[in-house]
Amino acid sequence: MAALTGGCACGRVRYRVNEAPLFTYACHCTDCQRTTGSAFVIHSTVAKEDFEIEGDTQSVTLPTSSGAGYDIHFCCNCGTYVWCIYHVRADPVLIVRSGTFDDAARVTPGAHIFTASMQPWFKLPDDVPSFPQAFDRNLTWPAESLQKLDDLIARG
């Protein structure tokens, strides 16, 4: 997959993801519903080393049901949430809000998570795995993504 580019609504923050995301998923938790004002969010997990960003962002730490919290980074001008880092693990990855990609159709969810709290009117696709809570990435992610993550962790 060629590099993915994206940015905020006003264009002052631009980014590039130089390698394909490790995994993309739809999250239906109530925290994501609240921060998006929508029924769910699409997240793409990318290696930190593959992410280049230009422009000014701020971050705030928000709570999660795990209690670990996460840092959401947003444009200082328009407030668009662009990417985040979850505290539950110290992996060398970050999560890009997939709706901020210039061509968001290039990534599709490989799973739907926290479906126990999804909106009752949403119908899950039959051909995509879904989980009432979080997924086990060792059972869900493609083998090449797991290998890349292992390599990133080993390099420290």
ABEGO torsion letter per residue (X at the ends): XBBBBBEBAAGABBBBBABBBABBBBBABAAAAAAAGBABBBBBBBBAAABBBBEBBBBBBBBBAAGAEBBBBBBAAAGBBABBBBAABABBBBBBBAAABABAAABBBABBBGAAABBAABBBBAABBBBABBBBAAAABBAAAAAAAAAAAAAX
